[in-house]
Amino acid sequence: MSARLAARMLAAALALTPAAARAHHVPGHGASEGVRTINSLNGAGGRANTRLLLINEFVYTGFGLNPGTMDSLSVVGEYAPRPWLSMALQAPLLMFRAADTQGETRVGYGDTRVQLRFTPHAGKLIHRVLTAGLNASLPTRTVRFTVDPGPIVAVAPYVVFTRTYMTWYWQVLAIATVDIRRAGVAVDFGASGQVGARLANGKVNLGVGLLLDTRLAAFCALPEGGREFCPGNRAGELYRDLGTARGTGLMAVAYNFHRRASLVGSLQVPFTRLRDYTIGWSLGLQIFF
């Protein structure tokens, strides 16, 4: 396999938009940001690209403070002015059907997500690629939930390393998420590993992996103002005590019907007792320029 073909294989296998793990009883939690980052990687290990992506993200939550189903139809635009740098913007239309309100559907704009990605030595490194990035979620959501956390700002720096071979690749990722809301500030950490392969003469790409995340620290808002360190949940979230861990199984698939276009999909299934949602998936169409 040529270097260009290896990069294309990895791009198709990983170039899924931020994932469907947005359980909005705890929006912006570390597992969610970790999944979205993994699935948004494209190019060799997150190498900068210019692309346009139309994607539908779905998540079902059968428990918690806001049980129900949520669809997010998004346009994602990414621009790479240099081979080592790219900037991306995601604009979502959000649809939430709450189980606790007899199926009422709420429709509006979701939180806008921006991303900056830096790949040093992008012109030289092909099979061993190190990428650093920074994600930010901006509080533009107009849809309100029964238990609503209010405006949320999330900032998530990450580092990812990818190693590619003739047919296979493997990838590891570390990400930290700082989540700021009225109920306080929380810091989560996540680590992920996954492997993938090119199948059916390059037409189909499949990747599988897992993500583990934990709550490192939380500072809860006080009624009289200010914040203090707290080992438990902030108001409006569940199962996020200090040190609690959760795991998510990941799968990504792509059908490459053109050298610059592909259909992409993902599946996220939590496998630990503590979890933030029941199941999530996404389906999209992307074009590279």
Secondary structure, DSSP 8 states (H G I E B T S, - for coil): --HHHHHHHHHHHH---S-S---TTSTT-HHHHHHHHHHH--STTS----EEEEEEEEEEE-SSSS-EEEEEEEEEEEEEEETTEEEEEEEEEEEEEEGGGTT-EEEEE--EEEEEEE-TTTTT-SSEEEEEEEEEEE-------SS-----EEEEEEEEEEEE-SSEEEEEEEEEEEEEETTEEEEEEEEEEEEEEEEGGGTEEEEEEEEEEEEEEEEEE-TTSSEEE-SS--TT--S--TT-EEEEEEEEEEEEEETTEEEEEEEEEE-SSS-S-SEEEEEEEEEE-
